[in-house]
Amino acid sequence: MPTLGPNSYGKAETRVVRVVRDGAVHHLKDLNVSVALSGAMEEVHLSGGNANVLPTDTTKNTVYAFAKEHGIDTAEEFGIRLARHFVTSQEPIHRARVRVEEYAWERIATAGSAEHSFVRRGQEVRTAQITFDGERWEVVSGLTGLTVLNTTDSEFWGYVKDRYTTLPEARDRILATDVHARWRYGWSEDARPAPDWDLAHAGARGQLLSAFAETYSLSLQQTLYQMGARVIEHRPEIDEIRLSLPNKHHFLVDLEPFSLTNDNEVYFAADRPYGLIEATVLRDGAEPRIPTD
């Protein structure tokens, strides 16, 4: 006989933009919020009874109302506020998961005194996932779309070769990737002070960039580990980090048909296929909790 397994429901990808007007100076927050709720939801699945169901439209409205009533300080704090509200205000809801993407905007400098013009800051997105079961928290922050590149100090050689291997060994190559990072904080209960979310995020991002730039790379795997280890070593509030690094291949162009040499100067930037390197780095004693998929 079939039985109901794990389930959730909610409103996905609610776009909310919050403007704070401080006289002529305006401040902007741009979020994409997804809410998933679970709990005593057997009846709605088995018979269609909606007595325990808070409509997903209500979760959307709550996002907008909270943006007005409480403002948006950080993605993490906003997600924590929402998760706490859904679990503590609705008895049938036992667990809430709130995912937030934050799109960064930079102020455009102008000759006048007004400061209300902004430009989107590249493709990088700040992320946060907050899970609350009424007692314990799990906060996983991160970023996507952080594109980095080293023009030298990268090699790749000594690998396994079989009858299908055509890749030449490289003693000096471009190393480029789009960093997708997620890190889990050790904070899990209200009795302990929460981290400074902005400071922790900026610190983790800075360590990722420093490690990428300062590692003489013999493989992207080595670079990935150094990036993760640097975050664990320098950010005590973080217990686990998972990195996904696509290898954005740059191949030397053959210029010999044009009677030209190519001394690591002209490359073809390949779009796909690409190598994909993924791994988790943990603090000693910590258990891996960030999903690998």
Secondary structure, 3 states (H helix, E strand, C coil): CCCCCCCCECCCCEEEEEEEEECCEEEEEEEEEEEEEEECCHHHHHCCCCCCCCCHHHHHHHHHHHHHHCCCCCHHHHHHHHHHHHHHHCCCEEEEEEEEEEEEEEECCCCCCCECCEEEEEEEEEEEEEEECCCCEEEEEEEEEEEEEECCCECECCCCCCCCCCCCCECCCCEEEEEEEEEEECCCCCCCCCCCHHHHHHHHHHHHHHHHHHCCECCHHHHHHHHHHHHHHHCCCEEEEEEEEEECCEEECCCHHHCCCCCCCCEEECCCCCEEEEEEEECCCCCCCCCCC
